[in-house]
Amino acid sequence: MVEFHPSKVAVEGSIPFVHSIKEIMSFLTVLKPLKKGIPEGNSIFLAGPSFREPVPFCQTWRAEAIGWLNSHAYTGSVSVPEPFDPSGTFEDQVKWEEEHLEAATCILFWVPRNLLRLPGFTTNVEFGEWMKSGKVVLGFPGNAQKMRYLEYKAKEYSIPVAHTLEETVDLALEYLQVRDEQCPQCGAYNPGKKRSKRSYDCMDCGFSRD
């Protein structure tokens, strides 16, 4: 476990909690809305609902997710689609998100759905667009509302599922560890499909390892 500097991260319980994007430790690179540049190398897009009303970044689930990534000394980039940049338009935001979703090595969906504060309507569309990509992990708490269909589709497409944010971050990091593995049968390097920590399904030849 990485030791956190108190000026960078406050620990609430066992959660490494990031106060703001500016206070993130130097292990990873955070890519914010409308900033130029597409992620290179390992990159994670934090997909899921955002609060409808303005709230401090430290109160968002994405701040907590960044804290967990830092606790694993993750050194790649993280695309964070909030806070919205008021200098741009809605169309600018959508274009930025689409470019970063496409470029992401792994799309981490965390859906703590609450129909009053975090309805996740856009999240439903994005999950539908990317659920067949082979680079998605899904997480949602047990009390999240209206998740039955997403859970069903995740099972259909062998998408790893977790029910805490920490475990969902772990799934994303496990995916990154497997994605560059060489298939022992055909020799291809590809993301494969993970069903567990040790399983691997080659997307080229169909080789399966349990």
TIRO-2110 file (N, C-alpha, C; in Angstrom, 1 decimal):
// TIRO-2110
0.9, -1.2, 0.0, N, 1, A
0.0, 0.0, 0.0, CA, 1, A
0.9, 1.2, 0.0, C, 1, A
0.6, 2.2, -0.8, N, 2, A
1.3, 3.4, -0.9, CA, 2, A
1.0, 4.3, 0.2, C, 2, A
2.0, 5.0, 0.8, N, 3, A
1.8, 5.9, 1.9, CA, 3, A
1.5, 7.3, 1.3, C, 3, A
0.4, 7.8, 1.7, N, 4, A
-0.1, 9.1, 1.2, CA, 4, A
0.4, 10.3, 2.0, C, 4, A
0.8, 11.3, 1.3, N, 5, A
1.2, 12.6, 1.9, CA, 5, A
-0.1, 13.3, 2.4, C, 5, A
-0.1, 13.8, 3.6, N, 6, A
-1.4, 14.4, 4.1, CA, 6, A
-1.8, 15.7, 3.3, C, 6, A
-0.8, 16.3, 2.7, N, 7, A
-1.2, 17.5, 1.9, CA, 7, A
-1.8, 17.2, 0.6, C, 7, A
-1.7, 15.9, 0.2, N, 8, A
-2.3, 15.4, -1.1, CA, 8, A
-3.6, 14.7, -1.0, C, 8, A
-3.7, 13.8, 0.0, N, 9, A
-4.8, 12.9, 0.1, CA, 9, A
-5.2, 12.8, 1.6, C, 9, A
-6.5, 13.0, 1.8, N, 10, A
-7.1, 12.7, 3.1, CA, 10, A
-7.7, 11.4, 3.2, C, 10, A
-7.5, 10.6, 4.2, N, 11, A
-8.0, 9.3, 4.3, CA, 11, A
-9.2, 9.3, 5.2, C, 11, A
-10.3, 8.9, 4.6, N, 12, A
-11.6, 8.8, 5.4, CA, 12, A
-11.9, 7.3, 5.5, C, 12, A
-11.8, 6.8, 6.7, N, 13, A
-11.9, 5.4, 6.9, CA, 13, A
-10.6, 4.7, 6.2, C, 13, A
-10.9, 3.8, 5.3, N, 14, A
-9.8, 3.2, 4.6, CA, 14, A
-9.7, 3.7, 3.1, C, 14, A
-10.5, 4.8, 2.8, N, 15, A
-10.5, 5.3, 1.4, CA, 15, A
-9.5, 6.4, 1.2, C, 15, A
-8.6, 6.2, 0.3, N, 16, A
-7.7, 7.3, 0.0, CA, 16, A
-8.5, 8.3, -0.8, C, 16, A
-8.7, 9.5, -0.2, N, 17, A
-9.7, 10.4, -0.7, CA, 17, A
-9.1, 11.7, -1.2, C, 17, A
-9.3, 11.9, -2.5, N, 18, A
-8.6, 13.1, -3.2, CA, 18, A
-9.5, 14.3, -3.0, C, 18, A
-8.9, 15.4, -2.5, N, 19, A
-9.7, 16.6, -2.3, CA, 19, A
-10.0, 17.3, -3.6, C, 19, A
-9.1, 17.4, -4.6, N, 20, A
-9.4, 18.1, -5.8, CA, 20, A
-8.4, 17.5, -6.9, C, 20, A
-8.7, 17.8, -8.1, N, 21, A
-7.9, 17.3, -9.2, CA, 21, A
-6.5, 17.9, -9.1, C, 21, A
-6.3, 19.1, -8.6, N, 22, A
-5.0, 19.7, -8.4, CA, 22, A
-4.2, 19.0, -7.4, C, 22, A
-4.8, 18.3, -6.4, N, 23, A
-4.1, 17.7, -5.3, CA, 23, A
-3.7, 16.2, -5.6, C, 23, A
-3.9, 15.8, -6.8, N, 24, A
-3.6, 14.4, -7.1, CA, 24, A
-2.1, 14.1, -7.1, C, 24, A
-1.7, 13.0, -6.5, N, 25, A
-0.3, 12.7, -6.5, CA, 25, A
0.2, 12.4, -7.9, C, 25, A
1.5, 12.3, -8.0, N, 26, A
2.1, 12.3, -9.4, CA, 26, A
2.2, 10.9, -10.0, C, 26, A
1.6, 9.9, -9.4, N, 27, A
1.6, 8.6, -10.0, CA, 27, A
0.9, 8.6, -11.4, C, 27, A
-0.2, 9.2, -11.5, N, 28, A
-1.0, 9.1, -12.7, CA, 28, A
-1.2, 10.5, -13.3, C, 28, A
-1.8, 10.5, -14.5, N, 29, A
-2.1, 11.7, -15.2, CA, 29, A
-3.6, 11.8, -15.4, C, 29, A
-4.1, 12.9, -14.9, N, 30, A
-5.6, 13.1, -15.1, CA, 30, A
-5.8, 14.0, -16.3, C, 30, A
-6.7, 13.6, -17.2, N, 31, A
-7.1, 14.3, -18.3, CA, 31, A
-8.5, 14.9, -18.1, C, 31, A
-8.6, 16.2, -18.1, N, 32, A
-9.8, 16.9, -17.8, CA, 32, A
-10.6, 17.3, -19.1, C, 32, A
-11.9, 17.6, -19.0, N, 33, A
-12.7, 18.0, -20.1, CA, 33, A
-12.1, 19.2, -20.9, C, 33, A
-12.1, 19.0, -22.2, N, 34, A
-11.8, 20.0, -23.2, CA, 34, A
-10.3, 20.3, -23.3, C, 34, A
-9.5, 19.7, -22.5, N, 35, A
-8.0, 19.9, -22.6, CA, 35, A
-7.5, 19.0, -23.8, C, 35, A
-6.7, 19.6, -24.6, N, 36, A
-6.2, 18.9, -25.8, CA, 36, A
-5.3, 17.8, -25.4, C, 36, A
-5.3, 16.8, -26.3, N, 37, A
-4.5, 15.6, -26.1, CA, 37, A
-5.3, 14.4, -25.9, C, 37, A
-4.9, 13.3, -26.6, N, 38, A
-5.6, 12.0, -26.4, CA, 38, A
-4.6, 11.1, -25.6, C, 38, A
-5.2, 10.3, -24.7, N, 39, A
-4.3, 9.4, -23.9, CA, 39, A
-3.5, 8.5, -24.7, C, 39, A
-2.3, 8.3, -24.3, N, 40, A
-1.4, 7.3, -24.9, CA, 40, A
-1.0, 6.3, -23.8, C, 40, A
-0.7, 5.1, -24.2, N, 41, A
-0.4, 4.0, -23.2, CA, 41, A
-1.6, 3.6, -22.4, C, 41, A
-1.4, 3.0, -21.3, N, 42, A
-2.6, 2.6, -20.5, CA, 42, A
-3.4, 3.8, -20.0, C, 42, A
-4.7, 3.7, -20.3, N, 43, A
-5.6, 4.8, -19.9, CA, 43, A
-7.0, 4.2, -19.5, C, 43, A
-7.6, 4.9, -18.5, N, 44, A
-8.9, 4.5, -17.9, CA, 44, A
-9.8, 5.6, -18.0, C, 44, A
-11.0, 5.4, -18.6, N, 45, A
-12.0, 6.4, -18.6, CA, 45, A
-13.0, 6.1, -17.5, C, 45, A
-13.3, 7.1, -16.7, N, 46, A
-14.2, 6.9, -15.5, CA, 46, A
-15.6, 7.3, -16.0, C, 46, A
-16.3, 6.3, -16.5, N, 47, A
-17.7, 6.5, -17.0, CA, 47, A
-18.7, 6.3, -15.9, C, 47, A
-19.8, 7.0, -15.9, N, 48, A
-20.9, 6.9, -15.0, CA, 48, A
-21.5, 8.2, -14.7, C, 48, A
-22.6, 8.2, -13.9, N, 49, A
-23.3, 9.4, -13.7, CA, 49, A
-22.6, 10.5, -12.9, C, 49, A
-22.9, 11.8, -13.2, N, 50, A
-22.3, 12.9, -12.5, CA, 50, A
-23.5, 13.6, -11.8, C, 50, A
-23.2, 14.3, -10.7, N, 51, A
-24.3, 15.1, -10.0, CA, 51, A
-24.8, 16.1, -11.0, C, 51, A
-26.1, 16.3, -10.9, N, 52, A
-26.8, 17.3, -11.7, CA, 52, A
-26.5, 18.7, -11.2, C, 52, A
-26.4, 18.8, -9.9, N, 53, A
-26.1, 20.1, -9.3, CA, 53, A
-24.6, 20.2, -9.0, C, 53, A
-24.0, 21.4, -9.0, N, 54, A
-22.5, 21.5, -8.8, CA, 54, A
-22.2, 21.0, -7.3, C, 54, A
-21.2, 20.2, -7.2, N, 55, A
-20.7, 19.8, -5.9, CA, 55, A
-19.2, 19.8, -6.0, C, 55, A
-18.5, 20.0, -4.8, N, 56, A
-17.0, 19.9, -4.8, CA, 56, A
-16.5, 18.6, -5.4, C, 56, A
-15.4, 18.6, -6.1, N, 57, A
-14.9, 17.4, -6.7, CA, 57, A
-14.7, 16.3, -5.7, C, 57, A
-14.3, 16.7, -4.4, N, 58, A
-14.0, 15.7, -3.4, CA, 58, A
-15.2, 14.9, -3.0, C, 58, A
-16.4, 15.4, -3.3, N, 59, A
-17.6, 14.7, -3.0, CA, 59, A
-18.1, 13.7, -4.1, C, 59, A
-17.3, 13.6, -5.1, N, 60, A
-17.7, 12.8, -6.3, CA, 60, A
-17.1, 11.4, -6.2, C, 60, A
-17.7, 10.4, -6.8, N, 61, A
-17.2, 9.1, -6.8, CA, 61, A
-15.9, 9.0, -7.6, C, 61, A
-15.7, 9.9, -8.6, N, 62, A
-14.5, 9.9, -9.4, CA, 62, A
-13.3, 10.2, -8.5, C, 62, A
-13.5, 11.2, -7.5, N, 63, A
-12.4, 11.5, -6.6, CA, 63, A
-11.9, 10.2, -5.8, C, 63, A
-12.9, 9.5, -5.4, N, 64, A
-12.6, 8.3, -4.6, CA, 64, A
-11.9, 7.2, -5.6, C, 64, A
-12.4, 7.1, -6.8, N, 65, A
-11.8, 6.2, -7.7, CA, 65, A
-10.3, 6.5, -8.0, C, 65, A
-10.0, 7.8, -8.1, N, 66, A
-8.6, 8.3, -8.3, CA, 66, A
-7.8, 7.9, -7.1, C, 66, A
-8.4, 8.1, -5.9, N, 67, A
-7.7, 7.7, -4.7, CA, 67, A
-7.3, 6.2, -4.7, C, 67, A
-8.2, 5.4, -5.1, N, 68, A
-7.9, 3.9, -5.2, CA, 68, A
-6.8, 3.6, -6.2, C, 68, A
-6.9, 4.3, -7.4, N, 69, A
-5.9, 4.1, -8.4, CA, 69, A
-4.5, 4.5, -7.9, C, 69, A
-4.5, 5.7, -7.2, N, 70, A
-3.2, 6.1, -6.6, CA, 70, A
-2.7, 5.1, -5.5, C, 70, A
-3.6, 4.5, -4.8, N, 71, A
-3.2, 3.5, -3.8, CA, 71, A
-2.5, 2.3, -4.4, C, 71, A
-2.7, 2.1, -5.7, N, 72, A
-2.1, 1.0, -6.4, CA, 72, A
-0.9, 1.5, -7.2, C, 72, A
-0.5, 2.8, -7.0, N, 73, A
0.6, 3.4, -7.7, CA, 73, A
0.4, 3.2, -9.3, C, 73, A
-0.9, 3.3, -9.7, N, 74, A
-1.2, 3.3, -11.1, CA, 74, A
-0.5, 4.5, -11.8, C, 74, A
0.2, 4.2, -12.9, N, 75, A
1.0, 5.3, -13.6, CA, 75, A
0.5, 5.7, -14.9, C, 75, A
-0.7, 5.2, -15.3, N, 76, A
-1.2, 5.5, -16.6, CA, 76, A
-2.0, 6.8, -16.5, C, 76, A
-2.9, 7.1, -17.5, N, 77, A
-3.7, 8.3, -17.4, CA, 77, A
-5.2, 7.9, -17.1, C, 77, A
-5.9, 8.9, -16.6, N, 78, A
-7.3, 8.7, -16.3, CA, 78, A
-8.1, 9.9, -16.9, C, 78, A
-9.1, 9.5, -17.7, N, 79, A
-10.0, 10.6, -18.3, CA, 79, A
-11.1, 10.8, -17.4, C, 79, A
-11.3, 12.0, -16.9, N, 80, A
-12.3, 12.4, -15.9, CA, 80, A
-13.2, 13.4, -16.6, C, 80, A
-14.5, 13.1, -16.9, N, 81, A
-15.4, 14.0, -17.6, CA, 81, A
-16.1, 15.0, -16.8, C, 81, A
-15.5, 15.4, -15.7, N, 82, A
-16.0, 16.4, -14.8, CA, 82, A
-14.9, 17.0, -14.0, C, 82, A
-15.0, 18.3, -13.6, N, 83, A
-16.1, 19.2, -13.8, CA, 83, A
-16.2, 19.7, -15.2, C, 83, A
-17.4, 20.1, -15.6, N, 84, A
-17.6, 20.6, -17.0, CA, 84, A
-16.9, 21.9, -17.1, C, 84, A
-16.2, 22.1, -18.2, N, 85, A
-15.5, 23.4, -18.5, CA, 85, A
-16.5, 24.4, -19.1, C, 85, A
-16.8, 25.5, -18.4, N, 86, A
-17.8, 26.4, -18.8, CA, 86, A
-17.3, 27.2, -20.0, C, 86, A
-16.1, 27.1, -20.4, N, 87, A
-15.6, 27.8, -21.6, CA, 87, A
-16.1, 27.1, -22.9, C, 87, A
-16.5, 25.9, -22.8, N, 88, A
-16.9, 25.1, -23.9, CA, 88, A
-18.4, 25.0, -24.0, C, 88, A
-18.9, 24.3, -25.1, N, 89, A
-20.3, 24.0, -25.3, CA, 89, A
-20.6, 22.6, -24.9, C, 89, A
-21.9, 22.3, -24.9, N, 90, A
-22.3, 20.9, -24.6, CA, 90, A
-21.7, 20.0, -25.7, C, 90, A
-21.8, 20.5, -27.0, N, 91, A
-21.2, 19.7, -28.1, CA, 91, A
-19.7, 19.4, -27.9, C, 91, A
-19.0, 20.4, -27.4, N, 92, A
-17.6, 20.3, -27.1, CA, 92, A
-17.3, 19.2, -26.1, C, 92, A
-18.1, 19.2, -25.0, N, 93, A
-18.0, 18.2, -24.0, CA, 93, A
-18.3, 16.8, -24.5, C, 93, A
-19.3, 16.6, -25.3, N, 94, A
-19.7, 15.3, -25.9, CA, 94, A
-18.5, 14.8, -26.8, C, 94, A
-18.0, 15.7, -27.6, N, 95, A
-16.9, 15.3, -28.5, CA, 95, A
-15.7, 14.9, -27.7, C, 95, A
-15.4, 15.6, -26.6, N, 96, A
-14.2, 15.3, -25.8, CA, 96, A
-14.4, 13.9, -25.2, C, 96, A
-15.6, 13.6, -24.7, N, 97, A
-15.9, 12.3, -24.1, CA, 97, A
-15.8, 11.2, -25.1, C, 97, A
-16.4, 11.4, -26.3, N, 98, A
-16.3, 10.4, -27.3, CA, 98, A
-14.9, 10.1, -27.7, C, 98, A
-14.1, 11.1, -27.9, N, 99, A
-12.7, 10.9, -28.3, CA, 99, A
-11.9, 10.1, -27.2, C, 99, A
-12.2, 10.4, -25.9, N, 100, A
-11.5, 9.7, -24.8, CA, 100, A
-12.0, 8.3, -24.5, C, 100, A
-13.3, 8.1, -24.8, N, 101, A
-13.8, 6.8, -24.7, CA, 101, A
-13.2, 5.9, -25.7, C, 101, A
-13.1, 6.4, -26.9, N, 102, A
-12.5, 5.6, -28.0, CA, 102, A
-11.0, 5.3, -27.7, C, 102, A
-10.3, 6.3, -27.2, N, 103, A
-8.9, 6.1, -27.0, CA, 103, A
-8.6, 5.3, -25.7, C, 103, A
-9.5, 5.2, -24.8, N, 104, A
-9.3, 4.5, -23.5, CA, 104, A
-8.9, 3.0, -23.7, C, 104, A
-7.9, 2.6, -22.9, N, 105, A
-7.6, 1.2, -22.8, CA, 105, A
-8.7, 0.4, -22.1, C, 105, A
-9.3, 1.0, -21.1, N, 106, A
-10.3, 0.4, -20.3, CA, 106, A
-11.3, 1.4, -19.9, C, 106, A
-12.6, 1.1, -20.1, N, 107, A
-13.7, 2.0, -19.6, CA, 107, A
-14.3, 1.4, -18.3, C, 107, A
-14.1, 2.2, -17.3, N, 108, A
-14.6, 1.8, -16.0, CA, 108, A
-16.0, 2.4, -15.8, C, 108, A
-17.0, 1.6, -15.7, N, 109, A
-18.4, 2.2, -15.4, CA, 109, A
-18.7, 1.9, -14.0, C, 109, A
-18.9, 3.0, -13.2, N, 110, A
-19.4, 2.9, -11.8, CA, 110, A
-20.7, 3.6, -11.8, C, 110, A
-21.8, 2.9, -11.4, N, 111, A
-23.1, 3.4, -11.5, CA, 111, A
-23.9, 3.4, -10.2, C, 111, A
-23.6, 4.3, -9.3, N, 112, A
-24.3, 4.4, -8.0, CA, 112, A
-25.6, 5.1, -8.2, C, 112, A
-26.5, 4.5, -9.1, N, 113, A
-27.7, 5.2, -9.5, CA, 113, A
-28.6, 5.5, -8.4, C, 113, A
-29.0, 6.8, -8.4, N, 114, A
-30.0, 7.4, -7.6, CA, 114, A
-30.9, 8.3, -8.5, C, 114, A
-32.1, 8.0, -8.7, N, 115, A
-32.9, 8.6, -9.7, CA, 115, A
-33.1, 10.1, -9.4, C, 115, A
-32.9, 10.6, -8.2, N, 116, A
-33.0, 12.0, -7.9, CA, 116, A
-31.7, 12.8, -8.1, C, 116, A
-30.6, 12.2, -7.7, N, 117, A
-29.3, 12.9, -7.8, CA, 117, A
-28.3, 12.4, -8.8, C, 117, A
-28.4, 11.1, -9.1, N, 118, A
-27.5, 10.5, -10.0, CA, 118, A
-28.2, 9.5, -10.9, C, 118, A
-29.1, 10.1, -11.8, N, 119, A
-30.0, 9.2, -12.6, CA, 119, A
-29.2, 8.3, -13.6, C, 119, A
-28.1, 8.8, -14.2, N, 120, A
-27.3, 8.0, -15.1, CA, 120, A
-28.0, 7.7, -16.4, C, 120, A
-28.8, 8.6, -17.0, N, 121, A
-29.5, 8.4, -18.2, CA, 121, A
-28.5, 8.3, -19.4, C, 121, A
-27.5, 9.3, -19.4, N, 122, A
-26.5, 9.2, -20.4, CA, 122, A
-25.6, 8.0, -20.2, C, 122, A
-25.4, 7.6, -19.0, N, 123, A
-24.6, 6.4, -18.7, CA, 123, A
-25.2, 5.2, -19.4, C, 123, A
-26.5, 5.1, -19.4, N, 124, A
-27.1, 3.9, -20.0, CA, 124, A
-26.8, 3.9, -21.5, C, 124, A
-26.8, 5.0, -22.2, N, 125, A
-26.5, 5.1, -23.6, CA, 125, A
-25.0, 4.7, -23.8, C, 125, A
-24.2, 5.3, -23.0, N, 126, A
-22.7, 5.0, -23.2, CA, 126, A
-22.4, 3.5, -23.0, C, 126, A
-23.0, 2.9, -22.0, N, 127, A
-22.8, 1.5, -21.7, CA, 127, A
-23.3, 0.7, -22.9, C, 127, A
-24.4, 1.0, -23.5, N, 128, A
-24.9, 0.3, -24.7, CA, 128, A
-24.0, 0.5, -25.8, C, 128, A
-23.3, 1.6, -26.0, N, 129, A
-22.4, 1.8, -27.1, CA, 129, A
-21.1, 1.1, -26.9, C, 129, A
-20.7, 0.8, -25.7, N, 130, A
-19.4, 0.2, -25.5, CA, 130, A
-19.4, -1.2, -24.9, C, 130, A
-20.6, -1.8, -24.6, N, 131, A
-20.6, -3.0, -23.9, CA, 131, A
-20.0, -4.2, -24.8, C, 131, A
-20.0, -4.0, -26.1, N, 132, A
-19.4, -5.1, -27.0, CA, 132, A
-18.0, -4.8, -27.3, C, 132, A
-17.3, -3.8, -26.7, N, 133, A
-16.0, -3.4, -27.1, CA, 133, A
-14.9, -4.4, -26.5, C, 133, A
-15.2, -5.1, -25.5, N, 134, A
-14.2, -5.9, -24.9, CA, 134, A
-13.3, -5.2, -23.9, C, 134, A
-13.6, -3.9, -23.6, N, 135, A
-12.7, -3.1, -22.8, CA, 135, A
-13.5, -2.5, -21.6, C, 135, A
-14.6, -3.1, -21.2, N, 136, A
-15.5, -2.5, -20.2, CA, 136, A
-15.4, -3.3, -18.9, C, 136, A
-15.4, -2.6, -17.8, N, 137, A
-15.7, -3.3, -16.5, CA, 137, A
-16.9, -2.5, -15.9, C, 137, A
-17.7, -3.1, -15.1, N, 138, A
-18.9, -2.5, -14.6, CA, 138, A
-19.0, -2.7, -13.1, C, 138, A
-19.3, -1.6, -12.4, N, 139, A
-19.6, -1.7, -11.0, CA, 139, A
-20.8, -0.9, -10.5, C, 139, A
-21.5, -1.4, -9.5, N, 140, A
-22.6, -0.6, -9.0, CA, 140, A
-22.9, -1.2, -7.6, C, 140, A
-23.3, -0.3, -6.6, N, 141, A
-23.6, -0.8, -5.3, CA, 141, A
-24.9, -1.6, -5.3, C, 141, A
-25.0, -2.5, -4.3, N, 142, A
-26.2, -3.4, -4.3, CA, 142, A
-27.5, -2.6, -4.2, C, 142, A
-27.5, -1.4, -3.7, N, 143, A
-28.8, -0.6, -3.6, CA, 143, A
-29.0, 0.3, -4.8, C, 143, A
-28.2, 0.2, -5.8, N, 144, A
-28.4, 1.1, -7.0, CA, 144, A
-29.7, 0.8, -7.7, C, 144, A
-30.4, 1.8, -8.1, N, 145, A
-31.7, 1.6, -8.7, CA, 145, A
-31.6, 1.3, -10.2, C, 145, A
-32.5, 0.5, -10.7, N, 146, A
-32.6, 0.3, -12.1, CA, 146, A
-31.4, -0.2, -12.8, C, 146, A
-30.7, -1.3, -12.2, N, 147, A
-29.5, -1.8, -12.8, CA, 147, A
-29.7, -3.2, -13.3, C, 147, A
-30.9, -3.7, -13.3, N, 148, A
-31.1, -5.1, -13.7, CA, 148, A
-30.7, -5.4, -15.1, C, 148, A
-31.1, -4.5, -16.0, N, 149, A
-30.8, -4.7, -17.5, CA, 149, A
-29.3, -4.6, -17.8, C, 149, A
-28.6, -3.6, -17.2, N, 150, A
-27.2, -3.5, -17.4, CA, 150, A
-26.5, -4.7, -16.9, C, 150, A
-26.9, -5.2, -15.7, N, 151, A
-26.3, -6.4, -15.2, CA, 151, A
-26.5, -7.6, -16.1, C, 151, A
-27.7, -7.7, -16.7, N, 152, A
-28.0, -8.8, -17.6, CA, 152, A
-27.1, -8.7, -18.8, C, 152, A
-27.0, -7.5, -19.4, N, 153, A
-26.1, -7.4, -20.6, CA, 153, A
-24.6, -7.6, -20.3, C, 153, A
-24.2, -7.2, -19.1, N, 154, A
-22.8, -7.5, -18.7, CA, 154, A
-22.6, -9.0, -18.6, C, 154, A
-23.5, -9.8, -18.1, N, 155, A
-23.3, -11.2, -18.1, CA, 155, A
-23.3, -11.8, -19.5, C, 155, A
-24.2, -11.2, -20.4, N, 156, A
-24.2, -11.7, -21.8, CA, 156, A
-22.9, -11.5, -22.5, C, 156, A
-22.2, -10.4, -22.3, N, 157, A
-21.0, -10.0, -23.0, CA, 157, A
-19.7, -10.3, -22.1, C, 157, A
-19.9, -11.1, -21.1, N, 158, A
-18.7, -11.4, -20.2, CA, 158, A
-18.0, -10.2, -19.7, C, 158, A
-18.7, -9.2, -19.3, N, 159, A
-18.1, -8.0, -18.7, CA, 159, A
-18.0, -8.3, -17.2, C, 159, A
-16.8, -8.1, -16.7, N, 160, A
-16.6, -8.3, -15.2, CA, 160, A
-17.4, -7.3, -14.4, C, 160, A
-18.0, -7.7, -13.3, N, 161, A
-18.9, -6.9, -12.5, CA, 161, A
-18.4, -6.9, -11.0, C, 161, A
-18.5, -5.8, -10.4, N, 162, A
-18.2, -5.7, -9.0, CA, 162, A
-19.2, -4.8, -8.3, C, 162, A
-19.3, -4.8, -7.0, N, 163, A
-20.3, -4.1, -6.2, CA, 163, A
-19.8, -3.1, -5.2, C, 163, A
-18.5, -2.8, -5.3, N, 164, A
-17.9, -1.7, -4.6, CA, 164, A
-17.0, -1.0, -5.6, C, 164, A
-16.7, 0.3, -5.3, N, 165, A
-15.9, 1.0, -6.2, CA, 165, A
-14.4, 0.5, -6.1, C, 165, A
-14.0, 0.2, -5.0, N, 166, A
-12.6, -0.4, -4.8, CA, 166, A
-12.5, -1.6, -5.7, C, 166, A
-13.4, -2.5, -5.6, N, 167, A
-13.3, -3.8, -6.4, CA, 167, A
-13.4, -3.5, -7.9, C, 167, A
-14.2, -2.5, -8.3, N, 168, A
-14.3, -2.1, -9.7, CA, 168, A
-13.0, -1.6, -10.2, C, 168, A
-12.3, -0.8, -9.4, N, 169, A
-11.0, -0.3, -9.8, CA, 169, A
-10.0, -1.5, -9.9, C, 169, A
-10.1, -2.4, -9.0, N, 170, A
-9.3, -3.6, -9.1, CA, 170, A
-9.5, -4.4, -10.4, C, 170, A
-10.8, -4.5, -10.9, N, 171, A
-11.1, -5.1, -12.1, CA, 171, A
-10.5, -4.4, -13.3, C, 171, A
-10.5, -3.1, -13.3, N, 172, A
-9.9, -2.3, -14.3, CA, 172, A
-8.4, -2.5, -14.4, C, 172, A
-7.7, -2.6, -13.3, N, 173, A
-6.3, -2.8, -13.2, CA, 173, A
-5.9, -4.2, -13.6, C, 173, A
-6.8, -5.2, -13.3, N, 174, A
-6.5, -6.5, -13.7, CA, 174, A
-6.7, -6.6, -15.2, C, 174, A
-7.6, -5.9, -15.8, N, 175, A
-7.8, -5.9, -17.2, CA, 175, A
-6.6, -5.4, -17.9, C, 175, A
-6.0, -4.3, -17.4, N, 176, A
-4.8, -3.7, -18.0, CA, 176, A
-3.6, -4.7, -17.9, C, 176, A
-3.6, -5.5, -16.9, N, 177, A
-2.5, -6.5, -16.8, CA, 177, A
-2.6, -7.6, -17.8, C, 177, A
-3.8, -7.9, -18.2, N, 178, A
-4.1, -9.1, -19.1, CA, 178, A
-4.1, -8.6, -20.6, C, 178, A
-4.4, -7.4, -20.9, N, 179, A
-4.6, -6.9, -22.2, CA, 179, A
-3.5, -7.2, -23.2, C, 179, A
-2.3, -7.1, -22.7, N, 180, A
-1.1, -7.3, -23.6, CA, 180, A
-0.5, -8.7, -23.5, C, 180, A
-1.3, -9.6, -23.0, N, 181, A
-0.8, -11.0, -22.9, CA, 181, A
-0.8, -11.6, -24.3, C, 181, A
0.2, -12.4, -24.6, N, 182, A
0.2, -13.1, -25.9, CA, 182, A
-0.5, -14.4, -25.8, C, 182, A
-1.3, -14.6, -26.8, N, 183, A
-2.1, -15.9, -26.8, CA, 183, A
-1.1, -17.0, -27.1, C, 183, A
-1.2, -18.1, -26.2, N, 184, A
-0.2, -19.2, -26.4, CA, 184, A
-0.5, -20.1, -27.6, C, 184, A
-1.7, -19.9, -28.2, N, 185, A
-2.1, -20.7, -29.4, CA, 185, A
-1.8, -20.0, -30.7, C, 185, A
-2.2, -18.8, -30.9, N, 186, A
-2.0, -18.1, -32.1, CA, 186, A
-0.9, -17.0, -32.1, C, 186, A
-0.5, -16.7, -30.9, N, 187, A
0.6, -15.7, -30.8, CA, 187, A
0.1, -14.2, -30.8, C, 187, A
-1.2, -14.0, -30.9, N, 188, A
-1.7, -12.6, -31.1, CA, 188, A
-1.6, -11.9, -29.7, C, 188, A
-1.4, -10.6, -29.8, N, 189, A
-1.5, -9.8, -28.6, CA, 189, A
-2.8, -9.0, -28.7, C, 189, A
-3.7, -9.3, -27.8, N, 190, A
-5.0, -8.6, -27.8, CA, 190, A
-5.6, -8.6, -26.4, C, 190, A
-6.6, -7.7, -26.2, N, 191, A
-7.1, -7.6, -24.8, CA, 191, A
-7.7, -8.8, -24.3, C, 191, A
-8.3, -9.7, -25.1, N, 192, A
-8.9, -10.9, -24.6, CA, 192, A
-10.2, -10.5, -23.8, C, 192, A
-10.8, -11.5, -23.2, N, 193, A
-12.0, -11.3, -22.4, CA, 193, A
-11.7, -12.0, -21.0, C, 193, A
-11.8, -11.2, -20.0, N, 194, A
-11.5, -11.7, -18.6, CA, 194, A
-12.8, -12.2, -18.0, C, 194, A
-12.7, -13.4, -17.4, N, 195, A
-13.9, -13.9, -16.6, CA, 195, A
-13.5, -14.0, -15.2, C, 195, A
-12.2, -14.0, -14.9, N, 196, A
-11.7, -14.0, -13.6, CA, 196, A
-10.2, -13.6, -13.6, C, 196, A
-9.5, -13.6, -12.5, N, 197, A
-8.1, -13.1, -12.5, CA, 197, A
-7.2, -13.9, -13.4, C, 197, A
-7.5, -15.2, -13.6, N, 198, A
-6.6, -16.0, -14.4, CA, 198, A
-7.1, -16.4, -15.7, C, 198, A
-8.4, -16.2, -16.0, N, 199, A
-9.0, -16.6, -17.2, CA, 199, A
-8.6, -15.7, -18.4, C, 199, A
-8.7, -16.3, -19.6, N, 200, A
-8.3, -15.5, -20.8, CA, 200, A
-9.0, -16.1, -22.0, C, 200, A
-9.7, -15.3, -22.8, N, 201, A
-10.2, -15.8, -24.0, CA, 201, A
-9.6, -14.9, -25.2, C, 201, A
-8.9, -15.6, -26.1, N, 202, A
-8.3, -14.8, -27.2, CA, 202, A
-9.4, -14.4, -28.1, C, 202, A
-9.3, -13.1, -28.5, N, 203, A
-10.3, -12.5, -29.4, CA, 203, A
-10.0, -12.8, -30.8, C, 203, A
-8.8, -13.3, -31.1, N, 204, A
-8.5, -13.7, -32.5, CA, 204, A
-8.8, -15.1, -32.9, C, 204, A
-8.3, -16.1, -32.1, N, 205, A
-8.5, -17.5, -32.4, CA, 205, A
-9.5, -18.2, -31.6, C, 205, A
-10.0, -17.6, -30.5, N, 206, A
-10.9, -18.2, -29.6, CA, 206, A
-10.4, -19.1, -28.5, C, 206, A
-9.0, -19.2, -28.4, N, 207, A
-8.4, -19.9, -27.4, CA, 207, A
-8.9, -19.5, -26.0, C, 207, A
-9.2, -20.5, -25.2, N, 208, A
-9.7, -20.2, -23.9, CA, 208, A
-8.9, -20.8, -22.8, C, 208, A
-8.6, -20.1, -21.7, N, 209, A
-7.8, -20.6, -20.6, CA, 209, A
-8.6, -20.2, -19.3, C, 209, A
-8.8, -21.2, -18.5, N, 210, A
-9.5, -21.0, -17.2, CA, 210, A
-8.5, -21.0, -16.1, C, 210, A
END
